[in-house]
Amino acid sequence: MRTKVAIFGSKEFCQRAVQFTEQRSELVLDLYPYTVPSESPDLLKKLLPCDAILFSGSLPYIASTEILASIPVPAIYLKQDETEITTTLLAISLHHSLELENMSIDVRDRRVFENVLADIKADGQRPRIYQLEEDYALQELIDFHASAYENNPSNVAVTSVHAVYDCLVEQSVPVFKMISVKSSFLKTIDRVCQEALLQKSETSKIAAGILGVSIPTIELKDTSEKLAQLLHAHCIHTEEGILFYTTQGAIQTALHNPEFQQLAAQLSGQLAFGSGRTLTDAKENAASALRYMQTEPSSGPYLLDEKKELHTLFQPAGNPIELRVIEPALTDIADKTALSPAVLSKLATFGQSRQSTSFTANDLASHLGVSRRTAERTIKKLLSSDYANTVGEEMTYRQGRPRSVYELKFPIY
């Protein structure tokens, strides 16, 4: 099966990408050359169907982050590494007497260049270094190299930006481009292909949705038909609710549809999803997710996957909630405290997210989205089983009782 990769980079980078992969018959490259990296977002609006996206570097990738959020294919960028910098320095040394103090260079990560200097034991020789930030100004970078040449006619500029190279050539400033190394490129193209295959595997997994039947009957038919259309799903009416059989990929696509977003907001607490190895597993997981939403504060809809991890679909970056305990240590905690796997998962996430190891009942209540009294009952169960300690008190007001301060005493990582 062939993998189609969209390449975003300078015209020269795109040409080199074609050269590097001319023996790779399993790859199809779609080229999107730009003059400057800031053109990438506009080029993305012309993106044709593809399996993955590869950017020539971090600058075009960062400029495109907002648009990439709505594109359901993996996107990565070619990182500037020590091999690229070392190869470039070697190439320059073949044409010039290489003295680092007679060099101005722009790099995407200053630390990578410092690693090269340390490895080659540069003995205190230092070039002028410009680190490319997300919001760098093209003219400022051109002036950086031009000024170095004006102050030192022996200076050689080395740039990572093709547009800067063209401008410096016009100004008769001695300049070299960073060299794209074939081995680094092929490693990155292999990685993006693997991510594309993984995503295809994930998106093709069976999934089911379930809509509770508590909404008015008149609206139920129209709502279910609309959801089935948006989810590309087969719709079945049952006693438990209305079932939608679809795939994870169809759900992910629907999440970016404003019409689905609006409908999901109206159905808060009544729409949930599940995935699994079989239709039965997916249906059972969807029903479990719906029951969880109806008993817990919800920012849903949720999806319960085959690992029994509960995901908030509109907040994909958040940590999933574990609804099944398989680690022996956590199983022991669940048995001794009578706390559910979901609560233990939230407690672990709570511990990981805090800068300090200590907390109050109010801190825990805020994280769990429950009342302080409920949080205190959870803490009491942990204290009674020695899975939490009281480590002090805090007095935030002049009057009233001081608040107890606690620490967790079970593995959270």
C-alpha positions in Angstrom: 0.0 0.0 0.0 1.4 3.4 -1.0 1.6 6.3 1.5 1.0 9.8 0.2 3.0 12.4 2.1 2.5 16.2 1.6 5.9 18.0 1.8 6.0 21.7 2.9 9.3 23.4 2.4 11.4 25.7 0.1 11.5 24.8 -3.6 15.0 23.3 -3.1 13.9 21.2 -0.1 11.0 19.8 -2.1 13.4 18.9 -4.9 15.8 17.2 -2.5 12.9 15.3 -1.0 12.1 13.9 -4.5 15.7 12.9 -5.0 16.0 11.3 -1.6 12.9 9.1 -2.2 13.2 8.3 -5.9 13.9 4.6 -5.0 11.0 4.4 -2.6 8.1 3.1 -4.7 5.8 2.9 -1.7 5.9 6.7 -1.3 4.0 9.4 -3.2 5.0 13.0 -2.5 2.8 16.0 -3.0 4.9 19.1 -3.0 3.9 22.5 -1.5 6.9 24.8 -2.0 6.9 28.2 -0.3 9.1 31.3 -0.5 9.1 31.9 3.3 7.9 29.6 6.1 5.1 32.0 7.1 3.3 31.0 3.8 2.6 27.5 5.1 -0.8 28.2 6.7 -2.1 29.5 3.4 -0.7 26.5 1.5 -2.4 24.2 4.0 -5.7 25.6 2.9 -5.0 24.1 -0.6 -4.0 20.7 0.9 -5.2 17.7 -1.2 -6.1 14.3 0.4 -3.0 12.7 1.8 -1.9 10.3 4.5 0.6 12.5 6.4 2.3 15.9 6.3 6.0 16.6 6.6 7.4 20.1 7.2 11.0 21.0 6.4 11.5 22.4 9.8 9.9 23.7 13.0 9.2 27.3 11.7 6.6 26.3 9.0 5.2 23.7 11.4 4.7 26.2 14.3 3.2 28.8 11.9 0.6 26.1 10.9 -0.3 24.8 14.3 -3.7 26.4 14.4 -4.8 25.0 11.0 -3.2 21.6 11.7 -5.6 21.2 14.7 -8.5 20.7 12.2 -6.6 18.4 9.8 -7.1 14.7 10.8 -3.7 13.3 9.5 -0.4 13.2 11.4 2.0 16.1 10.8 5.6 16.3 11.9 8.7 18.3 11.0 12.3 17.6 10.1 14.4 18.4 13.2 17.7 20.2 12.7 20.2 17.8 14.4 23.9 17.6 15.0 24.4 15.6 11.7 23.0 18.4 9.6 25.1 21.1 11.3 28.3 19.0 11.2 27.8 18.1 7.5 27.3 21.8 6.7 30.5 22.8 8.6 32.4 20.1 6.7 31.1 21.3 3.4 32.2 24.8 4.2 35.6 23.7 5.2 36.2 22.2 1.8 35.8 25.7 0.2 37.0 28.0 2.9 39.5 28.1 5.7 37.0 27.4 8.4 37.4 29.7 11.4 34.4 29.8 13.6 34.9 33.4 14.8 34.5 34.4 11.1 31.1 32.9 10.9 27.5 34.0 11.5 24.9 31.2 11.8 21.2 30.9 12.4 19.9 27.7 14.0 16.6 26.4 15.2 17.9 25.2 18.5 21.1 26.8 19.9 21.7 23.8 22.2 22.2 21.5 19.2 24.9 23.8 17.8 26.5 24.0 21.2 26.7 20.2 21.3 28.5 20.2 18.0 31.0 22.8 19.3 31.6 20.7 22.4 32.1 17.5 20.4 34.7 19.0 18.0 36.4 20.7 20.9 36.2 24.2 19.3 38.7 25.6 21.9 36.9 28.8 22.7 36.2 29.7 19.0 32.7 31.2 18.8 30.7 32.2 15.8 27.8 34.8 16.0 24.7 32.8 16.7 21.1 33.7 15.9 18.4 31.4 17.3 15.3 31.2 15.2 12.3 31.8 17.4 8.6 31.2 16.4 8.0 34.9 15.7 11.4 35.8 14.1 11.4 38.6 11.5 12.9 37.8 8.1 14.5 41.2 7.6 16.0 41.1 11.1 17.7 37.8 10.3 19.0 39.2 7.0 20.4 42.3 8.8 22.1 40.0 11.4 24.1 38.3 8.7 24.7 41.4 6.6 25.9 43.3 9.6 28.3 40.5 10.5 29.8 40.7 7.0 30.1 44.5 7.1 31.9 44.4 10.4 34.2 41.6 9.2 34.8 41.1 5.4 36.1 37.6 6.2 32.7 36.5 7.7 30.7 33.7 6.1 27.0 33.4 6.8 25.3 30.1 7.3 21.5 30.1 7.2 18.6 27.6 7.8 16.2 29.8 5.8 16.1 29.7 2.0 14.7 33.2 1.6 17.5 34.6 3.7 20.1 32.8 1.5 18.5 34.4 -1.7 18.6 37.9 -0.2 22.2 37.6 1.0 23.3 36.3 -2.4 21.7 39.4 -4.0 23.7 41.6 -1.5 26.9 39.7 -2.4 27.3 38.4 1.1 29.2 35.1 1.3 26.6 32.6 2.4 25.9 28.8 2.7 22.6 27.0 3.3 22.2 24.4 5.9 22.4 21.0 4.1 19.5 18.6 4.4 21.1 15.3 5.2 19.6 12.3 3.4 19.8 9.9 6.3 18.0 12.3 8.6 15.4 12.9 6.0 14.7 9.2 5.4 14.5 8.5 9.2 11.9 11.3 9.5 9.9 10.1 6.4 9.9 6.6 7.8 8.5 7.9 11.1 5.8 9.9 9.4 4.8 6.9 7.4 4.6 4.8 10.6 2.4 7.4 12.2 0.1 7.4 9.1 -0.3 3.7 9.3 -1.0 3.8 13.0 -3.6 6.5 12.6 -5.3 4.5 9.8 -5.4 1.5 12.1 -6.9 3.6 14.9 -9.4 5.4 12.8 -10.7 2.1 11.2 -11.5 0.6 14.6 -15.1 -0.2 15.4 -16.9 2.3 17.5 -20.5 2.8 18.8 -22.4 5.7 20.0 -25.4 5.7 22.3 -28.0 8.4 22.7 -30.2 8.4 25.8 -33.9 8.4 25.3 -34.7 11.1 27.8 -35.1 13.8 25.1 -38.7 14.5 23.8 -40.0 11.9 21.3 -40.8 14.5 18.7 -37.2 15.6 18.6 -35.7 12.1 18.9 -36.2 11.0 15.3 -34.7 14.2 13.8 -31.8 14.2 16.2 -30.9 10.6 15.7 -31.1 11.0 11.9 -28.8 14.0 12.0 -26.3 12.3 14.3 -26.3 9.2 12.0 -25.5 11.5 9.0 -22.7 13.4 10.8 -21.2 10.1 12.1 -21.6 8.2 8.9 -23.3 5.6 11.2 -25.9 2.9 11.0 -28.7 3.8 13.5 -30.7 1.3 15.6 -33.4 2.0 18.1 -33.3 -0.1 21.3 -34.7 0.0 24.8 -31.3 1.3 26.1 -31.3 4.2 23.7 -30.4 4.8 20.1 -27.3 3.1 19.0 -24.9 4.3 16.2 -22.4 1.9 14.7 -19.5 3.7 13.1 -15.7 4.0 13.3 -13.3 6.0 15.5 -12.2 7.9 12.4 -15.8 9.0 11.6 -16.1 10.2 15.2 -12.8 12.2 15.0 -14.0 13.8 11.8 -17.3 14.8 13.3 -15.6 16.5 16.2 -14.4 19.2 13.8 -17.8 19.8 12.4 -19.5 22.9 13.9 -22.9 21.3 13.4 -21.9 18.2 15.5 -20.3 20.4 18.1 -23.5 22.3 18.6 -25.6 19.1 18.7 -23.3 17.5 21.2 -23.5 20.5 23.4 -27.3 20.3 23.4 -27.2 16.6 24.2 -24.8 17.0 27.2 -24.9 14.0 29.4 -27.0 12.0 26.9 -24.5 11.1 24.2 -21.5 8.8 24.7 -19.2 6.6 22.6 -17.2 3.4 23.0 -14.7 1.5 20.9 -13.6 -2.2 21.0 -12.5 -5.2 19.2 -16.1 -6.2 18.3 -19.4 -4.4 17.9 -20.5 -5.9 21.2 -17.5 -4.6 23.1 -18.0 -1.1 21.5 -21.7 -1.1 22.5 -20.9 -2.1 26.1 -18.2 0.5 26.4 -20.5 3.2 25.0 -23.2 2.2 27.6 -20.6 2.4 30.4 -19.4 5.8 29.3 -23.1 7.0 29.3 -23.6 5.7 32.8 -20.5 7.4 34.0 -21.6 10.7 32.4 -24.9 10.5 34.2 -23.4 10.1 37.6 -20.3 12.4 37.3 -19.9 16.0 36.4 -19.6 15.9 32.6 -17.8 18.0 30.0 -18.6 15.2 27.5 -19.3 13.5 25.3 -16.9 10.8 26.5 -15.5 7.8 24.6 -14.5 4.6 26.5 -11.9 2.6 24.6 -10.9 -1.0 24.6 -8.4 -0.4 27.4 -11.2 1.0 29.6 -9.8 4.5 29.4 -12.3 7.2 29.4 -11.6 10.2 27.0 -13.3 13.6 26.9 -13.6 14.0 23.1 -13.5 17.8 23.0 -10.5 17.9 25.3 -8.2 15.2 23.7 -5.0 16.6 25.3 -6.3 15.7 28.8 -5.3 12.6 30.7 -7.9 9.7 30.3 -9.8 8.4 33.3 -9.0 4.8 34.0 -12.2 2.8 34.6 -10.3 -0.5 35.1 -7.5 -1.2 37.5 -5.0 -3.8 36.3 -1.8 -2.7 38.2 -1.4 -4.9 41.3 -0.6 -1.9 43.5 -3.7 0.0 42.4 -5.9 -3.1 42.7 -4.7 -3.4 46.4 -5.6 0.3 47.0 -9.0 -0.1 45.4 -9.7 -3.1 47.6 -8.6 -1.4 50.9 -10.2 2.0 50.3 -13.3 1.0 48.4 -12.6 3.8 45.9 -13.5 3.2 42.3 -10.9 2.9 39.5 -12.2 6.2 38.1 -11.6 8.0 41.4 -8.1 6.4 41.7 -7.3 7.5 38.1 -8.3 11.0 38.9 -6.3 11.0 42.1 -3.2 9.9 40.2 -3.8 12.7 37.6 -4.3 15.1 40.5 -0.9 14.2 42.0 0.9 14.4 38.6 -0.5 17.8 37.8 0.5 19.6 41.0 3.7 21.6 41.5 3.6 20.7 45.2 3.1 17.3 46.8 0.8 18.8 49.5 -2.8 19.7 49.0 -6.0 20.6 50.9 -9.5 19.2 50.6 -10.5 22.3 48.6 -7.7 21.6 46.1 -8.9 18.0 45.6 -12.5 19.1 45.4 -11.7 21.5 42.6 -9.8 18.9 40.6 -12.4 16.2 41.0 -15.3 18.7 40.3 -17.1 17.6 43.6 -18.1 19.3 46.8 -15.5 19.8 49.6 -17.5 17.3 51.8 -17.2 14.6 49.1 -13.4 15.3 48.7 -13.1 15.0 52.5 -14.8 11.6 52.5 -12.3 10.4 49.8 -9.3 11.7 51.8 -10.7 10.0 54.9 -10.7 6.6 53.1 -7.1 7.2 52.0 -6.0 8.2 55.5 -7.6 5.2 57.1 -5.7 2.9 54.8 -2.4 4.8 55.1 -2.5 6.0 51.5 -2.4 9.6 52.6 -0.8 11.6 55.4 -1.7 14.7 57.3 1.4 16.9 57.0 0.2 20.2 58.5 -2.3 22.9 58.6 -2.8 26.2 56.8 -4.7 29.3 58.1 -5.8 31.5 55.2 -8.1 33.7 57.3 -7.7 35.2 60.8 -10.9 33.6 62.0 -12.3 30.0 61.6 -10.7 26.6 61.7 -7.4 25.9 60.0 -7.4 23.6 57.0 -5.6 20.3 57.1 -2.8 19.8 54.5 -2.3 16.3 53.1 0.1 14.2 51.0 -0.6 11.2 48.9 1.2 7.9 49.7 0.6 5.7 46.7 2.3 5.5 43.2 0.9 8.1 40.8 3.2 7.6 37.8 
